[in-house]
């Protein structure tokens, strides 16, 4: 399943594991950045708890990886 929202260059997030899927942010051109992470670890990272594994940059600008790793959402 792919979910698309927002304007701007495409940034793709692929979550792996039992609840997997691909989410694309942006609608212009090809994929600028592609990031992969385990779904449970990514949610742990978003909540501010240390994950067991990291986020992997599959393609694109390495600076974006740091931004993704620094994301935090209050649940």
N, CA, C and O atoms as a Tripos MOL2 file, in Angstrom:
@<TRIPOS>MOLECULE
protein
  300   299    75     0     0
PROTEIN
NO_CHARGES

@<TRIPOS>ATOM
      1 N           0.8350   -1.1720    0.0000 N.3       1 UNK1
      2 CA          0.0000    0.0000    0.0000 C.3       1 UNK1
      3 C           0.8830    1.2390    0.0000 C.2       1 UNK1
      4 O           1.8370    1.3150    0.7740 O.2       1 UNK1
      5 N           0.5880    2.1890   -0.8340 N.am      2 UNK2
      6 CA          1.3230    3.4490   -0.8670 C.3       2 UNK2
      7 C           0.3630    4.5870   -0.5550 C.2       2 UNK2
      8 O          -0.7280    4.6620   -1.1210 O.2       2 UNK2
      9 N           0.7670    5.4620    0.3360 N.am      3 UNK3
     10 CA         -0.0160    6.6400    0.6970 C.3       3 UNK3
     11 C           0.7680    7.8550    0.2410 C.2       3 UNK3
     12 O           1.9670    7.9560    0.5040 O.2       3 UNK3
     13 N           0.0960    8.7900   -0.4490 N.am      4 UNK4
     14 CA          0.7770    9.9710   -0.9760 C.3       4 UNK4
     15 C           0.0920   11.2240   -0.4360 C.2       4 UNK4
     16 O          -1.1340   11.3320   -0.4680 O.2       4 UNK4
     17 N           0.8910   12.1710    0.0590 N.am      5 UNK5
     18 CA          0.3550   13.4630    0.4740 C.3       5 UNK5
     19 C           1.4490   14.5120    0.3920 C.2       5 UNK5
     20 O           2.6310   14.1760    0.3160 O.2       5 UNK5
     21 N           1.0630   15.7790    0.4050 N.am      6 UNK6
     22 CA          1.9610   16.9370    0.3890 C.3       6 UNK6
     23 C           2.4750   17.2500   -1.0100 C.2       6 UNK6
     24 O           2.4160   16.4190   -1.9160 O.2       6 UNK6
     25 N           2.9630   18.4320   -1.1550 N.am      7 UNK7
     26 CA          3.5800   18.8890   -2.3970 C.3       7 UNK7
     27 C           5.0840   18.9160   -2.2170 C.2       7 UNK7
     28 O           5.5650   18.9370   -1.0840 O.2       7 UNK7
     29 N           5.8340   18.9170   -3.2990 N.am      8 UNK8
     30 CA          7.2840   18.9770   -3.2200 C.3       8 UNK8
     31 C           7.9160   17.6970   -3.7140 C.2       8 UNK8
     32 O           7.2250   16.8220   -4.2350 O.2       8 UNK8
     33 N           9.2350   17.5750   -3.5550 N.am      9 UNK9
     34 CA          9.9290   16.3920   -4.0600 C.3       9 UNK9
     35 C           9.5060   15.1410   -3.2990 C.2       9 UNK9
     36 O           9.1910   15.2070   -2.1110 O.2       9 UNK9
     37 N           9.4990   14.0150   -3.9790 N.am     10 UNK10
     38 CA          9.0920   12.7540   -3.3700 C.3      10 UNK10
     39 C          10.1160   12.2610   -2.3630 C.2      10 UNK10
     40 O          11.3080   12.1820   -2.6570 O.2      10 UNK10
     41 N           9.6420   11.9360   -1.1880 N.am     11 UNK11
     42 CA         10.4260   11.2830   -0.1580 C.3      11 UNK11
     43 C           9.6530   10.0380    0.2090 C.2      11 UNK11
     44 O           8.4700   10.1170    0.5420 O.2      11 UNK11
     45 N          10.2960    8.9010    0.1520 N.am     12 UNK12
     46 CA          9.6100    7.6420    0.3480 C.3      12 UNK12
     47 C          10.0710    6.9660    1.6340 C.2      12 UNK12
     48 O          11.2720    6.8510    1.8770 O.2      12 UNK12
     49 N           9.1230    6.5170    2.4600 N.am     13 UNK13
     50 CA          9.4020    5.8020    3.6920 C.3      13 UNK13
     51 C           8.8430    4.3960    3.5500 C.2      13 UNK13
     52 O           7.6410    4.2210    3.3450 O.2      13 UNK13
     53 N           9.7050    3.3960    3.6580 N.am     14 UNK14
     54 CA          9.2620    2.0030    3.6190 C.3      14 UNK14
     55 C           9.4230    1.4160    5.0100 C.2      14 UNK14
     56 O          10.5300    1.3770    5.5490 O.2      14 UNK14
     57 N           8.3140    0.9570    5.5960 N.am     15 UNK15
     58 CA          8.3630    0.2870    6.8850 C.3      15 UNK15
     59 C           8.3140   -1.2140    6.6390 C.2      15 UNK15
     60 O           7.5020   -1.6970    5.8490 O.2      15 UNK15
     61 N           9.1840   -1.9450    7.3170 N.am     16 UNK16
     62 CA          9.2660   -3.3900    7.1490 C.3      16 UNK16
     63 C           8.7760   -4.0860    8.4080 C.2      16 UNK16
     64 O           8.6880   -3.4630    9.4660 O.2      16 UNK16
     65 N           8.4620   -5.3470    8.3080 N.am     17 UNK17
     66 CA          7.9730   -6.1240    9.4350 C.3      17 UNK17
     67 C           6.5830   -6.6400    9.1380 C.2      17 UNK17
     68 O           6.1680   -6.6960    7.9810 O.2      17 UNK17
     69 N           5.8540   -7.0200   10.1920 N.am     18 UNK18
     70 CA          4.5210   -7.5860   10.0000 C.3      18 UNK18
     71 C           3.5320   -6.5710    9.4370 C.2      18 UNK18
     72 O           2.6800   -6.9240    8.6210 O.2      18 UNK18
     73 N           3.6340   -5.3270    9.8590 N.am     19 UNK19
     74 CA          2.7690   -4.2620    9.3460 C.3      19 UNK19
     75 C           3.6340   -3.3950    8.4470 C.2      19 UNK19
     76 O           4.1470   -2.3620    8.8770 O.2      19 UNK19
     77 N           3.7920   -3.8060    7.2250 N.am     20 UNK20
     78 CA          4.7050   -3.0970    6.3260 C.3      20 UNK20
     79 C           3.9270   -2.2600    5.3210 C.2      20 UNK20
     80 O           2.7290   -2.4570    5.1180 O.2      20 UNK20
     81 N           4.6230   -1.3360    4.7070 N.am     21 UNK21
     82 CA          4.0120   -0.5010    3.6920 C.3      21 UNK21
     83 C           4.9790    0.5770    3.2580 C.2      21 UNK21
     84 O           6.0570    0.7360    3.8310 O.2      21 UNK21
     85 N           4.5780    1.3160    2.2370 N.am     22 UNK22
     86 CA          5.3990    2.3960    1.7010 C.3      22 UNK22
     87 C           4.5710    3.6710    1.6850 C.2      22 UNK22
     88 O           3.4240    3.6750    1.2390 O.2      22 UNK22
     89 N           5.1620    4.7480    2.1740 N.am     23 UNK23
     90 CA          4.5070    6.0460    2.2040 C.3      23 UNK23
     91 C           5.3660    7.0420    1.4410 C.2      23 UNK23
     92 O           6.5820    7.0940    1.6260 O.2      23 UNK23
     93 N           4.7290    7.8310    0.5830 N.am     24 UNK24
     94 CA          5.4460    8.8090   -0.2300 C.3      24 UNK24
     95 C           4.9530   10.1980    0.1280 C.2      24 UNK24
     96 O           3.7500   10.4580    0.1230 O.2      24 UNK24
     97 N           5.8850   11.0920    0.4400 N.am     25 UNK25
     98 CA          5.5900   12.4910    0.7220 C.3      25 UNK25
     99 C           6.0050   13.2900   -0.4990 C.2      25 UNK25
    100 O           7.1710   13.2490   -0.8890 O.2      25 UNK25
    101 N           5.0980   14.0040   -1.1010 N.am     26 UNK26
    102 CA          5.4100   14.8090   -2.2730 C.3      26 UNK26
    103 C           4.8120   14.2170   -3.5280 C.2      26 UNK26
    104 O           4.3790   13.0650   -3.5490 O.2      26 UNK26
    105 N           4.7940   15.0340   -4.5880 N.am     27 UNK27
    106 CA          4.1610   14.5830   -5.8270 C.3      27 UNK27
    107 C           4.9160   14.9840   -7.0820 C.2      27 UNK27
    108 O           4.3910   14.8160   -8.1820 O.2      27 UNK27
    109 N           6.1100   15.5010   -6.9610 N.am     28 UNK28
    110 CA          6.7960   15.9860   -8.1530 C.3      28 UNK28
    111 C           7.9790   15.0920   -8.4970 C.2      28 UNK28
    112 O           8.7280   14.6780   -7.6120 O.2      28 UNK28
    113 N           8.1440   14.8000   -9.7630 N.am     29 UNK29
    114 CA          9.3180   14.0730  -10.2440 C.3      29 UNK29
    115 C           9.4870   12.6930   -9.6400 C.2      29 UNK29
    116 O           8.5280   12.0870   -9.1630 O.2      29 UNK29
    117 N          10.7170   12.2060   -9.6660 N.am     30 UNK30
    118 CA         11.0360   10.8970   -9.1130 C.3      30 UNK30
    119 C          11.2840   10.9820   -7.6190 C.2      30 UNK30
    120 O          11.1210   12.0380   -7.0070 O.2      30 UNK30
    121 N          11.6760    9.8700   -7.0440 N.am     31 UNK31
    122 CA         11.9360    9.8170   -5.6130 C.3      31 UNK31
    123 C          13.2700   10.4740   -5.2990 C.2      31 UNK31
    124 O          14.3040   10.0730   -5.8330 O.2      31 UNK31
    125 N          13.2500   11.4920   -4.4270 N.am     32 UNK32
    126 CA         14.4680   12.2050   -4.0450 C.3      32 UNK32
    127 C          15.2100   11.4540   -2.9440 C.2      32 UNK32
    128 O          16.4390   11.3930   -2.9480 O.2      32 UNK32
    129 N          14.4560   10.8790   -1.9960 N.am     33 UNK33
    130 CA         15.0450   10.1680   -0.8590 C.3      33 UNK33
    131 C          14.1890    8.9440   -0.5710 C.2      33 UNK33
    132 O          12.9600    9.0140   -0.6030 O.2      33 UNK33
    133 N          14.8450    7.8210   -0.2900 N.am     34 UNK34
    134 CA         14.1290    6.5960    0.0880 C.3      34 UNK34
    135 C          14.7330    6.0750    1.3830 C.2      34 UNK34
    136 O          15.9270    5.7850    1.4510 O.2      34 UNK34
    137 N          13.8820    5.9570    2.4280 N.am     35 UNK35
    138 CA         14.3150    5.5510    3.7570 C.3      35 UNK35
    139 C          13.5680    4.2800    4.1420 C.2      35 UNK35
    140 O          12.3750    4.1530    3.8660 O.2      35 UNK35
    141 N          14.2690    3.3300    4.7850 N.am     36 UNK36
    142 CA         13.6710    2.0740    5.2250 C.3      36 UNK36
    143 C          13.9000    1.8940    6.7220 C.2      36 UNK36
    144 O          14.9740    2.2090    7.2350 O.2      36 UNK36
    145 N          12.8740    1.3810    7.4260 N.am     37 UNK37
    146 CA         12.9830    1.1250    8.8650 C.3      37 UNK37
    147 C          11.9940    0.0380    9.2580 C.2      37 UNK37
    148 O          10.9830   -0.1610    8.5840 O.2      37 UNK37
    149 N          12.2880   -0.6730   10.3610 N.am     38 UNK38
    150 CA         11.3440   -1.6130   10.9460 C.3      38 UNK38
    151 C          10.2010   -0.8140   11.5570 C.2      38 UNK38
    152 O          10.4410    0.2040   12.2060 O.2      38 UNK38
    153 N           8.9550   -1.2600   11.3610 N.am     39 UNK39
    154 CA          7.8090   -0.4600   11.7860 C.3      39 UNK39
    155 C           7.7630   -0.2420   13.2940 C.2      39 UNK39
    156 O           7.4460    0.8650   13.7290 O.2      39 UNK39
    157 N           8.0620   -1.2400   14.1000 N.am     40 UNK40
    158 CA          8.0270   -1.0800   15.5570 C.3      40 UNK40
    159 C           9.1430   -0.1390   16.0100 C.2      40 UNK40
    160 O           8.9130    0.7490   16.8310 O.2      40 UNK40
    161 N          10.3390   -0.3310   15.4820 N.am     41 UNK41
    162 CA         11.4590    0.5360   15.8530 C.3      41 UNK41
    163 C          11.2270    1.9740   15.4160 C.2      41 UNK41
    164 O          11.6180    2.9050   16.1200 O.2      41 UNK41
    165 N          10.5930    2.1680   14.2580 N.am     42 UNK42
    166 CA         10.3220    3.5240   13.7910 C.3      42 UNK42
    167 C           9.3260    4.2150   14.7250 C.2      42 UNK42
    168 O           9.5010    5.3880   15.0520 O.2      42 UNK42
    169 N           8.2900    3.5050   15.1530 N.am     43 UNK43
    170 CA          7.3280    4.0860   16.1040 C.3      43 UNK43
    171 C           7.9910    4.3780   17.4440 C.2      43 UNK43
    172 O           7.6940    5.3920   18.0760 O.2      43 UNK43
    173 N           8.8870    3.4940   17.8820 N.am     44 UNK44
    174 CA          9.6290    3.7470   19.1240 C.3      44 UNK44
    175 C          10.4710    5.0190   18.9750 C.2      44 UNK44
    176 O          10.5320    5.8370   19.8930 O.2      44 UNK44
    177 N          11.1100    5.1800   17.8370 N.am     45 UNK45
    178 CA         11.9290    6.3670   17.5820 C.3      45 UNK45
    179 C          11.0600    7.6220   17.6100 C.2      45 UNK45
    180 O          11.4400    8.6250   18.2130 O.2      45 UNK45
    181 N           9.8790    7.5700   16.9540 N.am     46 UNK46
    182 CA          8.9870    8.7250   16.9230 C.3      46 UNK46
    183 C           8.5180    9.1210   18.3150 C.2      46 UNK46
    184 O           8.2960   10.3010   18.5860 O.2      46 UNK46
    185 N           8.3660    8.1330   19.2040 N.am     47 UNK47
    186 CA          7.8700    8.4250   20.5510 C.3      47 UNK47
    187 C           8.9810    8.8670   21.5040 C.2      47 UNK47
    188 O           8.7060    9.2210   22.6500 O.2      47 UNK47
    189 N          10.2380    8.8490   21.0400 N.am     48 UNK48
    190 CA         11.3430    9.2970   21.8670 C.3      48 UNK48
    191 C          12.0470    8.1870   22.6200 C.2      48 UNK48
    192 O          12.9960    8.4490   23.3600 O.2      48 UNK48
    193 N          11.5940    6.9320   22.4430 N.am     49 UNK49
    194 CA         12.2680    5.8010   23.0910 C.3      49 UNK49
    195 C          13.3360    5.2700   22.1540 C.2      49 UNK49
    196 O          13.1320    5.2420   20.9400 O.2      49 UNK49
    197 N          14.4600    4.8530   22.6890 N.am     50 UNK50
    198 CA         15.5440    4.3550   21.8290 C.3      50 UNK50
    199 C          15.1270    3.0920   21.0720 C.2      50 UNK50
    200 O          14.6780    2.1260   21.6890 O.2      50 UNK50
    201 N          15.2670    3.0880   19.7600 N.am     51 UNK51
    202 CA         14.9340    1.8910   18.9830 C.3      51 UNK51
    203 C          16.0690    0.8690   19.0290 C.2      51 UNK51
    204 O          17.2070    1.1910   19.3680 O.2      51 UNK51
    205 N          15.7270   -0.3630   18.6810 N.am     52 UNK52
    206 CA         16.7320   -1.4310   18.6140 C.3      52 UNK52
    207 C          17.5700   -1.3360   17.3430 C.2      52 UNK52
    208 O          18.7380   -1.7230   17.3290 O.2      52 UNK52
    209 N          16.9700   -0.8230   16.2880 N.am     53 UNK53
    210 CA         17.6720   -0.7200   15.0070 C.3      53 UNK53
    211 C          17.5410    0.6970   14.4720 C.2      53 UNK53
    212 O          16.7610    1.5010   14.9800 O.2      53 UNK53
    213 N          18.3050    0.9810   13.4560 N.am     54 UNK54
    214 CA         18.2980    2.3160   12.8830 C.3      54 UNK54
    215 C          17.4200    2.4410   11.6590 C.2      54 UNK54
    216 O          16.7370    1.5030   11.2490 O.2      54 UNK54
    217 N          17.4590    3.6110   11.1010 N.am     55 UNK55
    218 CA         16.7770    3.9310    9.8630 C.3      55 UNK55
    219 C          17.8390    3.8810    8.7760 C.2      55 UNK55
    220 O          18.9390    4.4000    8.9630 O.2      55 UNK55
    221 N          17.5230    3.2610    7.6380 N.am     56 UNK56
    222 CA         18.4970    3.1110    6.5550 C.3      56 UNK56
    223 C          18.1510    4.0240    5.3960 C.2      56 UNK56
    224 O          16.9930    4.1210    4.9900 O.2      56 UNK56
    225 N          19.1590    4.6890    4.8710 N.am     57 UNK57
    226 CA         18.9940    5.4880    3.6660 C.3      57 UNK57
    227 C          19.2530    4.5780    2.4780 C.2      57 UNK57
    228 O          20.3600    4.0660    2.3160 O.2      57 UNK57
    229 N          18.2330    4.3740    1.6430 N.am     58 UNK58
    230 CA         18.3610    3.5050    0.4720 C.3      58 UNK58
    231 C          18.8080    4.2940   -0.7510 C.2      58 UNK58
    232 O          19.5090    3.7620   -1.6120 O.2      58 UNK58
    233 N          18.4060    5.5640   -0.8340 N.am     59 UNK59
    234 CA         18.7770    6.4140   -1.9640 C.3      59 UNK59
    235 C          18.5420    7.8630   -1.5860 C.2      59 UNK59
    236 O          17.6310    8.1710   -0.8180 O.2      59 UNK59
    237 N          19.3620    8.7530   -2.1240 N.am     60 UNK60
    238 CA         19.1360   10.1760   -1.9330 C.3      60 UNK60
    239 C          20.1170   10.8520   -1.0060 C.2      60 UNK60
    240 O          21.1950   10.3280   -0.7260 O.2      60 UNK60
    241 N          19.7270   12.0380   -0.5250 N.am     61 UNK61
    242 CA         20.5610   12.9370    0.2570 C.3      61 UNK61
    243 C          20.7090   12.4400    1.6970 C.2      61 UNK61
    244 O          19.7070   12.2570    2.3880 O.2      61 UNK61
    245 N          21.9310   12.2210    2.1540 N.am     62 UNK62
    246 CA         22.1950   11.7160    3.5070 C.3      62 UNK62
    247 C          21.7380   12.6980    4.5930 C.2      62 UNK62
    248 O          21.4600   12.2690    5.7130 O.2      62 UNK62
    249 N          21.6540   13.9920    4.2990 N.am     63 UNK63
    250 CA         21.1840   14.9640    5.2800 C.3      63 UNK63
    251 C          19.7410   14.6890    5.6940 C.2      63 UNK63
    252 O          19.3550   14.9510    6.8340 O.2      63 UNK63
    253 N          18.9520   14.1640    4.7670 N.am     64 UNK64
    254 CA         17.5490   13.8660    5.0560 C.3      64 UNK64
    255 C          17.4500   12.7300    6.0680 C.2      64 UNK64
    256 O          16.5300   12.7170    6.8860 O.2      64 UNK64
    257 N          18.3720   11.7850    6.0280 N.am     65 UNK65
    258 CA         18.3680   10.6730    6.9800 C.3      65 UNK65
    259 C          18.4440   11.2040    8.4050 C.2      65 UNK65
    260 O          17.7310   10.7170    9.2830 O.2      65 UNK65
    261 N          19.2890   12.1860    8.6450 N.am     66 UNK66
    262 CA         19.3920   12.7860    9.9730 C.3      66 UNK66
    263 C          18.0810   13.4380   10.4100 C.2      66 UNK66
    264 O          17.7050   13.3680   11.5800 O.2      66 UNK66
    265 N          17.3980   14.0640    9.4710 N.am     67 UNK67
    266 CA         16.0970   14.6790    9.7860 C.3      67 UNK67
    267 C          15.0710   13.6180   10.1640 C.2      67 UNK67
    268 O          14.3090   13.7980   11.1150 O.2      67 UNK67
    269 N          15.0490   12.5130    9.4200 N.am     68 UNK68
    270 CA         14.1080   11.4300    9.7060 C.3      68 UNK68
    271 C          14.4200   10.8210   11.0680 C.2      68 UNK68
    272 O          13.5070   10.5340   11.8420 O.2      68 UNK68
    273 N          15.6930   10.6230   11.3620 N.am     69 UNK69
    274 CA         16.0820   10.0350   12.6440 C.3      69 UNK69
    275 C          15.7420   10.9540   13.8190 C.2      69 UNK69
    276 O          15.5440   10.4830   14.9390 O.2      69 UNK69
    277 N          15.6740   12.2490   13.5690 N.am     70 UNK70
    278 CA         15.3850   13.2230   14.6320 C.3      70 UNK70
    279 C          13.8870   13.4930   14.8060 C.2      70 UNK70
    280 O          13.5040   14.2260   15.7180 O.2      70 UNK70
    281 N          13.0320   12.9180   13.9550 N.am     71 UNK71
    282 CA         11.5920   13.1270   14.0680 C.3      71 UNK71
    283 C          11.0920   12.6570   15.4320 C.2      71 UNK71
    284 O          11.5630   11.6500   15.9630 O.2      71 UNK71
    285 N          10.1480   13.3830   15.9850 N.am     72 UNK72
    286 CA          9.5340   12.9610   17.2310 C.3      72 UNK72
    287 C           8.0830   13.4250   17.2460 C.2      72 UNK72
    288 O           7.7900   14.5750   16.9200 O.2      72 UNK72
    289 N           7.1810   12.5340   17.6220 N.am     73 UNK73
    290 CA          5.7520   12.8170   17.6850 C.3      73 UNK73
    291 C           5.2800   12.4640   19.0820 C.2      73 UNK73
    292 O           5.6140   11.3960   19.5930 O.2      73 UNK73
    293 N           4.5100   13.3420   19.7090 N.am     74 UNK74
    294 CA          3.9480   13.0500   21.0240 C.3      74 UNK74
    295 C           2.7040   12.1890   20.8420 C.2      74 UNK74
    296 O           1.7350   12.6080   20.2080 O.2      74 UNK74
    297 N           2.7400   10.9920   21.3980 N.am     75 UNK75
    298 CA          1.5980   10.0740   21.2880 C.3      75 UNK75
    299 C           0.6670   10.2890   22.4600 C.2      75 UNK75
    300 O          -0.3600    9.6180   22.5630 O.2      75 UNK75
@<TRIPOS>BOND
     1     1     2 1
     2     2     3 1
     3     3     4 2
     4     3     5 am
     5     5     6 1
     6     6     7 1
     7     7     8 2
     8     7     9 am
     9     9    10 1
    10    10    11 1
    11    11    12 2
    12    11    13 am
    13    13    14 1
    14    14    15 1
    15    15    16 2
    16    15    17 am
    17    17    18 1
    18    18    19 1
    19    19    20 2
    20    19    21 am
    21    21    22 1
    22    22    23 1
    23    23    24 2
    24    23    25 am
    25    25    26 1
    26    26    27 1
    27    27    28 2
    28    27    29 am
    29    29    30 1
    30    30    31 1
    31    31    32 2
    32    31    33 am
    33    33    34 1
    34    34    35 1
    35    35    36 2
    36    35    37 am
    37    37    38 1
    38    38    39 1
    39    39    40 2
    40    39    41 am
    41    41    42 1
    42    42    43 1
    43    43    44 2
    44    43    45 am
    45    45    46 1
    46    46    47 1
    47    47    48 2
    48    47    49 am
    49    49    50 1
    50    50    51 1
    51    51    52 2
    52    51    53 am
    53    53    54 1
    54    54    55 1
    55    55    56 2
    56    55    57 am
    57    57    58 1
    58    58    59 1
    59    59    60 2
    60    59    61 am
    61    61    62 1
    62    62    63 1
    63    63    64 2
    64    63    65 am
    65    65    66 1
    66    66    67 1
    67    67    68 2
    68    67    69 am
    69    69    70 1
    70    70    71 1
    71    71    72 2
    72    71    73 am
    73    73    74 1
    74    74    75 1
    75    75    76 2
    76    75    77 am
    77    77    78 1
    78    78    79 1
    79    79    80 2
    80    79    81 am
    81    81    82 1
    82    82    83 1
    83    83    84 2
    84    83    85 am
    85    85    86 1
    86    86    87 1
    87    87    88 2
    88    87    89 am
    89    89    90 1
    90    90    91 1
    91    91    92 2
    92    91    93 am
    93    93    94 1
    94    94    95 1
    95    95    96 2
    96    95    97 am
    97    97    98 1
    98    98    99 1
    99    99   100 2
   100    99   101 am
   101   101   102 1
   102   102   103 1
   103   103   104 2
   104   103   105 am
   105   105   106 1
   106   106   107 1
   107   107   108 2
   108   107   109 am
   109   109   110 1
   110   110   111 1
   111   111   112 2
   112   111   113 am
   113   113   114 1
   114   114   115 1
   115   115   116 2
   116   115   117 am
   117   117   118 1
   118   118   119 1
   119   119   120 2
   120   119   121 am
   121   121   122 1
   122   122   123 1
   123   123   124 2
   124   123   125 am
   125   125   126 1
   126   126   127 1
   127   127   128 2
   128   127   129 am
   129   129   130 1
   130   130   131 1
   131   131   132 2
   132   131   133 am
   133   133   134 1
   134   134   135 1
   135   135   136 2
   136   135   137 am
   137   137   138 1
   138   138   139 1
   139   139   140 2
   140   139   141 am
   141   141   142 1
   142   142   143 1
   143   143   144 2
   144   143   145 am
   145   145   146 1
   146   146   147 1
   147   147   148 2
   148   147   149 am
   149   149   150 1
   150   150   151 1
   151   151   152 2
   152   151   153 am
   153   153   154 1
   154   154   155 1
   155   155   156 2
   156   155   157 am
   157   157   158 1
   158   158   159 1
   159   159   160 2
   160   159   161 am
   161   161   162 1
   162   162   163 1
   163   163   164 2
   164   163   165 am
   165   165   166 1
   166   166   167 1
   167   167   168 2
   168   167   169 am
   169   169   170 1
   170   170   171 1
   171   171   172 2
   172   171   173 am
   173   173   174 1
   174   174   175 1
   175   175   176 2
   176   175   177 am
   177   177   178 1
   178   178   179 1
   179   179   180 2
   180   179   181 am
   181   181   182 1
   182   182   183 1
   183   183   184 2
   184   183   185 am
   185   185   186 1
   186   186   187 1
   187   187   188 2
   188   187   189 am
   189   189   190 1
   190   190   191 1
   191   191   192 2
   192   191   193 am
   193   193   194 1
   194   194   195 1
   195   195   196 2
   196   195   197 am
   197   197   198 1
   198   198   199 1
   199   199   200 2
   200   199   201 am
   201   201   202 1
   202   202   203 1
   203   203   204 2
   204   203   205 am
   205   205   206 1
   206   206   207 1
   207   207   208 2
   208   207   209 am
   209   209   210 1
   210   210   211 1
   211   211   212 2
   212   211   213 am
   213   213   214 1
   214   214   215 1
   215   215   216 2
   216   215   217 am
   217   217   218 1
   218   218   219 1
   219   219   220 2
   220   219   221 am
   221   221   222 1
   222   222   223 1
   223   223   224 2
   224   223   225 am
   225   225   226 1
   226   226   227 1
   227   227   228 2
   228   227   229 am
   229   229   230 1
   230   230   231 1
   231   231   232 2
   232   231   233 am
   233   233   234 1
   234   234   235 1
   235   235   236 2
   236   235   237 am
   237   237   238 1
   238   238   239 1
   239   239   240 2
   240   239   241 am
   241   241   242 1
   242   242   243 1
   243   243   244 2
   244   243   245 am
   245   245   246 1
   246   246   247 1
   247   247   248 2
   248   247   249 am
   249   249   250 1
   250   250   251 1
   251   251   252 2
   252   251   253 am
   253   253   254 1
   254   254   255 1
   255   255   256 2
   256   255   257 am
   257   257   258 1
   258   258   259 1
   259   259   260 2
   260   259   261 am
   261   261   262 1
   262   262   263 1
   263   263   264 2
   264   263   265 am
   265   265   266 1
   266   266   267 1
   267   267   268 2
   268   267   269 am
   269   269   270 1
   270   270   271 1
   271   271   272 2
   272   271   273 am
   273   273   274 1
   274   274   275 1
   275   275   276 2
   276   275   277 am
   277   277   278 1
   278   278   279 1
   279   279   280 2
   280   279   281 am
   281   281   282 1
   282   282   283 1
   283   283   284 2
   284   283   285 am
   285   285   286 1
   286   286   287 1
   287   287   288 2
   288   287   289 am
   289   289   290 1
   290   290   291 1
   291   291   292 2
   292   291   293 am
   293   293   294 1
   294   294   295 1
   295   295   296 2
   296   295   297 am
   297   297   298 1
   298   298   299 1
   299   299   300 2
@<TRIPOS>SUBSTRUCTURE
     1 UNK1         2 RESIDUE 1 A UNK
     2 UNK2         6 RESIDUE 1 A UNK
     3 UNK3        10 RESIDUE 1 A UNK
     4 UNK4        14 RESIDUE 1 A UNK
     5 UNK5        18 RESIDUE 1 A UNK
     6 UNK6        22 RESIDUE 1 A UNK
     7 UNK7        26 RESIDUE 1 A UNK
     8 UNK8        30 RESIDUE 1 A UNK
     9 UNK9        34 RESIDUE 1 A UNK
    10 UNK10       38 RESIDUE 1 A UNK
    11 UNK11       42 RESIDUE 1 A UNK
    12 UNK12       46 RESIDUE 1 A UNK
    13 UNK13       50 RESIDUE 1 A UNK
    14 UNK14       54 RESIDUE 1 A UNK
    15 UNK15       58 RESIDUE 1 A UNK
    16 UNK16       62 RESIDUE 1 A UNK
    17 UNK17       66 RESIDUE 1 A UNK
    18 UNK18       70 RESIDUE 1 A UNK
    19 UNK19       74 RESIDUE 1 A UNK
    20 UNK20       78 RESIDUE 1 A UNK
    21 UNK21       82 RESIDUE 1 A UNK
    22 UNK22       86 RESIDUE 1 A UNK
    23 UNK23       90 RESIDUE 1 A UNK
    24 UNK24       94 RESIDUE 1 A UNK
    25 UNK25       98 RESIDUE 1 A UNK
    26 UNK26      102 RESIDUE 1 A UNK
    27 UNK27      106 RESIDUE 1 A UNK
    28 UNK28      110 RESIDUE 1 A UNK
    29 UNK29      114 RESIDUE 1 A UNK
    30 UNK30      118 RESIDUE 1 A UNK
    31 UNK31      122 RESIDUE 1 A UNK
    32 UNK32      126 RESIDUE 1 A UNK
    33 UNK33      130 RESIDUE 1 A UNK
    34 UNK34      134 RESIDUE 1 A UNK
    35 UNK35      138 RESIDUE 1 A UNK
    36 UNK36      142 RESIDUE 1 A UNK
    37 UNK37      146 RESIDUE 1 A UNK
    38 UNK38      150 RESIDUE 1 A UNK
    39 UNK39      154 RESIDUE 1 A UNK
    40 UNK40      158 RESIDUE 1 A UNK
    41 UNK41      162 RESIDUE 1 A UNK
    42 UNK42      166 RESIDUE 1 A UNK
    43 UNK43      170 RESIDUE 1 A UNK
    44 UNK44      174 RESIDUE 1 A UNK
    45 UNK45      178 RESIDUE 1 A UNK
    46 UNK46      182 RESIDUE 1 A UNK
    47 UNK47      186 RESIDUE 1 A UNK
    48 UNK48      190 RESIDUE 1 A UNK
    49 UNK49      194 RESIDUE 1 A UNK
    50 UNK50      198 RESIDUE 1 A UNK
    51 UNK51      202 RESIDUE 1 A UNK
    52 UNK52      206 RESIDUE 1 A UNK
    53 UNK53      210 RESIDUE 1 A UNK
    54 UNK54      214 RESIDUE 1 A UNK
    55 UNK55      218 RESIDUE 1 A UNK
    56 UNK56      222 RESIDUE 1 A UNK
    57 UNK57      226 RESIDUE 1 A UNK
    58 UNK58      230 RESIDUE 1 A UNK
    59 UNK59      234 RESIDUE 1 A UNK
    60 UNK60      238 RESIDUE 1 A UNK
    61 UNK61      242 RESIDUE 1 A UNK
    62 UNK62      246 RESIDUE 1 A UNK
    63 UNK63      250 RESIDUE 1 A UNK
    64 UNK64      254 RESIDUE 1 A UNK
    65 UNK65      258 RESIDUE 1 A UNK
    66 UNK66      262 RESIDUE 1 A UNK
    67 UNK67      266 RESIDUE 1 A UNK
    68 UNK68      270 RESIDUE 1 A UNK
    69 UNK69      274 RESIDUE 1 A UNK
    70 UNK70      278 RESIDUE 1 A UNK
    71 UNK71      282 RESIDUE 1 A UNK
    72 UNK72      286 RESIDUE 1 A UNK
    73 UNK73      290 RESIDUE 1 A UNK
    74 UNK74      294 RESIDUE 1 A UNK
    75 UNK75      298 RESIDUE 1 A UNK
